[in-house]
Amino acid sequence: MRRFSRRPSTEGSHIAPEQTAEPPEPVPEGLRTHSRRLQSAGCSVRTHSRRLQSAGIVPTIAAAAAAGIICAAALCLAAPQARRSLPPAERITDTLYRIGHVTVDTAARTATCRGEINMNGGPIEYLAVGMKGKRHESLLALDVRPLHLQLALLLLGLDPKNVLKSQGERRAPEGDPVTLRVRWRDSAGKRHDVRAEELVMRMPGRHPMPRHEWVFTGSRISEAGFEADLDESIVAVWHDPVAILDNPLVEGGDNSWEADPSRSPPRGTSVELVVVAPPRPASAAGPNRTVTVTGRP
């Protein structure tokens, strides 16, 4: 089985010669897991890395990030039933990239999704789903391919750890923590920026969802393909191993969540869902990173 090398290289990883002296940062274990599983399916690191380079996404990222994170991200695209063309990859600035509808800002370490409010009241199992996801039970619906969002979070160096076996499982989901924020402008043009938890309540009793960090569980890869792409499940409030992000609260095993109509803007309101990665350790090499995702219900 081939493994990623942590040594900067200009072959396959596409690092410019002048960047090879930069100390590499560790390749996230979640990326290794994805790449190992996909390599066993006959995927080629070097081929996909070259294709991503031709899209212009890796020239200025730190050596290990390009050699490990980008290559492993590219491998995900070759999973069974997910073997579509690589996402449109574009470098906007030295720290701002776009993967499909996901904009990755490696300096701010965030991921922002444009979309709309899908439900502003009633029972929900998801904070966000895709356009063809379970929209009858989701606060937001996003015009983004779930795989692209997962690749963006991997690019930020986040590690997924999917330990759940079934939806509604009482076991707490695991993975790197992130903050989720929802932004919008009201009819008067006033800008609102709140934590995602503020738009959700627990029933009975209309208890506000406690303030907490969400976890990057990462979705699963099955014989059918990348499961988040198949179901378009993105952020779960009721534990779901198919979703990319999950609610780590103990109550996440209870299907008792609702959108709070007193806090949520009207249905159809354009919003941004922002995934904020935690600060990197001061000892980590390379630039900080951010991710932005665009979508609508």
C-alpha positions as CSV (number, residue, x, y, z in Angstrom):
1,M,0.0,0.0,0.0
2,R,1.4,3.4,-0.9
3,R,1.6,6.1,1.7
4,F,2.0,9.8,1.5
5,S,5.5,11.1,2.1
6,R,5.8,14.0,4.4
7,R,8.9,15.1,2.5
8,P,8.2,18.0,0.2
9,S,8.4,16.9,-3.4
10,T,8.0,18.6,-6.8
11,E,6.8,15.3,-8.4
12,G,3.2,14.4,-7.9
13,S,2.7,17.0,-5.2
14,H,3.3,20.0,-7.5
15,I,5.2,22.2,-5.1
16,A,7.1,25.0,-6.7
17,P,10.9,24.6,-6.1
18,E,11.1,27.7,-4.0
19,Q,8.6,26.3,-1.6
20,T,10.3,23.0,-0.8
21,A,12.3,24.5,2.0
22,E,9.2,25.3,4.0
23,P,8.7,22.8,6.9
24,P,5.9,20.4,6.2
25,E,2.9,20.2,8.5
26,P,1.5,16.8,9.6
27,V,-1.0,15.2,7.2
28,P,-4.3,14.8,9.1
29,E,-5.0,11.2,10.1
30,G,-8.5,11.6,8.6
31,L,-6.9,12.2,5.2
32,R,-4.7,9.1,5.6
33,T,-7.8,7.0,6.4
34,H,-9.7,8.3,3.3
35,S,-6.7,7.8,1.0
36,R,-5.9,4.3,2.3
37,R,-9.5,3.2,1.7
38,L,-9.6,4.7,-1.8
39,Q,-6.1,3.5,-2.7
40,S,-7.4,0.0,-2.0
41,A,-10.0,0.7,-4.7
42,G,-7.2,1.3,-7.2
43,C,-7.0,5.1,-7.1
44,S,-3.9,6.9,-8.2
45,V,-2.5,9.7,-6.0
46,R,-0.1,11.1,-8.7
47,T,-2.7,11.1,-11.5
48,H,-5.3,13.1,-9.5
49,S,-2.6,15.4,-8.0
50,R,-1.6,16.3,-11.6
51,R,-5.2,17.0,-12.5
52,L,-5.7,19.2,-9.5
53,Q,-2.5,21.1,-10.3
54,S,-3.8,21.8,-13.8
55,A,-6.8,23.4,-12.1
56,G,-4.5,25.8,-10.3
57,I,-5.5,25.0,-6.8
58,V,-2.2,24.0,-5.1
59,P,0.7,26.3,-6.2
60,T,1.0,28.4,-3.0
61,I,-0.1,26.0,-0.2
62,A,2.5,24.6,2.2
63,A,4.4,21.5,1.0
64,A,2.7,18.9,3.1
65,A,-0.7,20.4,2.5
66,A,-0.3,20.1,-1.2
67,A,1.4,16.7,-1.2
68,G,-0.9,15.2,1.4
69,I,-4.2,17.0,1.8
70,I,-4.8,17.9,-1.8
71,C,-3.8,14.5,-3.1
72,A,-5.9,12.7,-0.6
73,A,-8.8,15.0,-1.3
74,A,-8.5,14.2,-5.0
75,L,-8.6,10.5,-4.2
76,C,-12.0,11.0,-2.6
77,L,-13.4,12.0,-6.0
78,A,-12.5,8.6,-7.4
79,A,-14.7,6.7,-5.0
80,P,-17.3,4.2,-6.5
81,Q,-20.4,6.1,-7.8
82,A,-18.6,9.4,-7.0
83,R,-16.4,9.2,-10.0
84,R,-17.4,12.5,-11.5
85,S,-15.1,15.1,-13.0
86,L,-12.9,16.8,-10.4
87,P,-14.5,19.9,-8.9
88,P,-13.8,23.3,-10.5
89,A,-10.7,24.3,-8.6
90,E,-9.6,27.9,-8.7
91,R,-7.0,30.0,-6.8
92,I,-8.4,33.4,-6.2
93,T,-5.5,34.8,-4.1
94,D,-2.6,33.3,-2.2
95,T,-4.9,32.3,0.6
96,L,-8.3,32.1,-1.0
97,Y,-9.4,29.1,-3.1
98,R,-12.6,27.7,-4.6
99,I,-13.5,24.0,-4.8
100,G,-16.8,23.8,-6.7
101,H,-19.1,26.1,-4.7
102,V,-16.8,26.0,-1.7
103,T,-14.4,29.0,-1.1
104,V,-11.5,28.1,1.0
105,D,-9.7,30.9,2.8
106,T,-6.5,29.5,4.3
107,A,-5.8,32.7,6.3
108,A,-9.1,33.0,8.1
109,R,-9.7,29.3,8.6
110,T,-13.4,29.4,7.7
111,A,-15.9,27.8,5.4
112,T,-18.9,29.9,4.3
113,C,-22.0,28.6,2.5
114,R,-24.5,30.9,0.8
115,G,-28.0,29.7,0.7
116,E,-31.5,30.3,2.1
117,I,-33.6,29.5,5.1
118,N,-35.5,26.3,4.2
119,M,-37.6,26.0,7.4
120,N,-38.1,28.6,10.1
121,G,-40.2,26.4,12.3
122,G,-41.1,22.8,12.9
123,P,-39.2,19.6,13.7
124,I,-35.7,19.2,12.1
125,E,-33.1,16.5,12.0
126,Y,-30.6,18.6,10.1
127,L,-29.2,22.0,10.3
128,A,-28.3,21.9,6.6
129,V,-28.8,19.5,3.7
130,G,-28.2,19.8,-0.1
131,M,-30.6,20.9,-2.7
132,K,-32.0,17.3,-3.1
133,G,-31.5,16.3,0.5
134,K,-34.1,15.8,3.2
135,R,-35.5,19.3,2.9
136,H,-38.7,18.5,4.9
137,E,-36.6,18.3,8.1
138,S,-33.7,20.8,7.6
139,L,-33.3,24.5,8.7
140,L,-31.0,25.2,5.7
141,A,-30.6,23.8,2.2
142,L,-27.3,24.5,0.4
143,D,-26.4,24.5,-3.3
144,V,-23.1,22.6,-2.7
145,R,-21.9,19.1,-3.4
146,P,-21.2,17.6,0.1
147,L,-18.0,16.0,-1.1
148,H,-16.6,19.5,-2.0
149,L,-17.3,20.7,1.5
150,Q,-15.6,17.7,3.0
151,L,-12.5,18.3,0.8
152,A,-12.5,21.9,1.9
153,L,-12.4,21.0,5.6
154,L,-9.7,18.5,4.9
155,L,-7.7,21.2,3.2
156,L,-7.9,23.2,6.4
157,G,-6.2,20.3,8.2
158,L,-9.3,19.1,10.1
159,D,-9.5,15.4,11.1
160,P,-12.8,13.6,10.7
161,K,-13.6,10.6,13.0
162,N,-16.8,8.9,12.1
163,V,-17.7,6.5,14.9
164,L,-21.5,6.3,14.5
165,K,-23.2,3.3,13.1
166,S,-26.7,4.5,12.7
167,Q,-28.9,7.6,12.8
168,G,-30.1,8.6,16.2
169,E,-27.4,6.6,18.0
170,R,-26.8,7.7,21.6
171,R,-23.1,7.5,21.2
172,A,-21.5,11.0,20.9
173,P,-20.0,11.7,17.5
174,E,-16.3,12.5,17.3
175,G,-14.0,14.6,15.2
176,D,-12.3,18.0,15.2
177,P,-14.4,20.8,16.6
178,V,-15.7,23.7,14.5
179,T,-17.9,26.7,15.1
180,L,-21.0,27.2,12.8
181,R,-22.3,30.7,12.2
182,V,-25.3,31.8,10.1
183,R,-25.3,35.3,8.5
184,W,-28.0,37.2,6.6
185,R,-29.5,40.6,6.0
186,D,-33.1,41.4,6.9
187,S,-35.6,43.3,4.8
188,A,-34.2,46.6,6.1
189,G,-30.7,45.7,5.1
190,K,-29.4,45.1,8.7
191,R,-26.7,42.4,8.9
192,H,-27.2,39.5,11.3
193,D,-24.4,37.1,12.4
194,V,-25.3,34.5,14.9
195,R,-24.1,31.1,16.1
196,A,-26.1,28.3,14.4
197,E,-27.3,27.0,17.8
198,E,-29.3,30.2,18.3
199,L,-31.7,29.2,15.5
200,V,-32.5,25.8,17.1
201,M,-34.6,24.8,20.1
202,R,-35.3,21.5,21.9
203,M,-38.9,20.3,22.5
204,P,-40.9,20.1,24.7
205,G,-40.4,23.4,26.5
206,R,-38.8,25.4,23.7
207,H,-35.3,25.2,25.3
208,P,-32.7,27.0,23.3
209,M,-29.9,24.7,22.0
210,P,-26.9,25.1,24.3
211,R,-23.9,26.9,22.9
212,H,-21.4,24.4,21.7
213,E,-18.8,23.4,19.0
214,W,-19.9,21.1,16.3
215,V,-17.8,18.2,15.2
216,F,-16.3,17.3,11.8
217,T,-17.2,13.6,11.6
218,G,-16.8,13.3,7.9
219,S,-19.2,11.1,5.9
220,R,-18.6,7.5,5.0
221,I,-17.5,5.8,1.8
222,S,-19.5,2.7,0.9
223,E,-19.7,0.5,-2.2
224,A,-22.5,2.8,-3.4
225,G,-20.2,5.9,-3.1
226,F,-19.6,8.9,-0.9
227,E,-22.7,8.7,1.3
228,A,-23.2,12.4,2.0
229,D,-23.4,12.9,-1.8
230,L,-26.0,10.2,-2.1
231,D,-28.2,11.5,0.7
232,E,-27.0,15.2,0.5
233,S,-26.9,15.2,4.3
234,I,-24.5,18.0,5.5
235,V,-25.0,19.1,9.1
236,A,-27.0,16.8,11.5
237,V,-28.7,17.9,14.7
238,W,-30.0,14.4,15.3
239,H,-26.9,12.1,15.1
240,D,-26.3,10.8,11.5
241,P,-23.2,8.9,10.4
242,V,-23.9,10.0,6.8
243,A,-23.6,13.7,7.5
244,I,-20.3,15.6,7.3
245,L,-20.8,17.6,10.5
246,D,-22.7,16.6,13.6
247,N,-24.2,17.8,16.9
248,P,-22.0,16.4,19.8
249,L,-24.5,17.1,22.6
250,V,-25.9,14.2,24.5
251,E,-29.4,15.3,23.3
252,G,-28.2,14.8,19.8
253,G,-29.4,11.2,20.2
254,D,-32.9,12.5,20.8
255,N,-35.1,13.5,17.8
256,S,-36.5,16.5,19.6
257,W,-35.1,19.5,17.8
258,E,-37.0,22.2,16.0
259,A,-36.2,25.4,14.1
260,D,-36.9,28.4,16.4
261,P,-39.4,30.7,14.6
262,S,-38.7,33.5,17.0
263,R,-35.0,33.6,16.0
264,S,-34.9,32.3,12.4
265,P,-35.4,34.7,9.5
266,P,-38.3,34.1,7.1
267,R,-38.2,31.2,4.6
268,G,-36.4,32.1,1.5
269,T,-34.0,34.5,3.2
270,S,-30.6,34.3,1.6
271,V,-28.0,33.2,4.2
272,E,-24.3,32.2,4.6
273,L,-23.4,29.2,6.6
274,V,-19.8,29.7,7.9
275,V,-17.7,26.8,9.2
276,V,-14.9,28.2,11.4
277,A,-12.0,26.0,12.1
278,P,-10.1,26.5,15.4
279,P,-6.8,28.3,15.4
280,R,-3.7,26.3,14.4
281,P,-1.0,25.7,17.1
282,A,1.6,28.4,17.0
283,S,4.2,25.7,16.2
284,A,2.4,24.6,13.1
285,A,4.2,25.4,9.8
286,G,2.6,27.2,6.9
287,P,-0.2,29.8,6.6
288,N,-3.5,29.6,8.4
289,R,-6.4,28.5,6.4
290,T,-10.2,29.3,5.9
291,V,-13.1,27.7,4.0
292,T,-16.3,29.3,2.5
293,V,-19.2,27.3,1.1
294,T,-22.0,28.7,-1.1
295,G,-25.5,27.3,-1.4
296,R,-29.3,27.9,-1.3
297,P,-32.3,25.8,-0.2
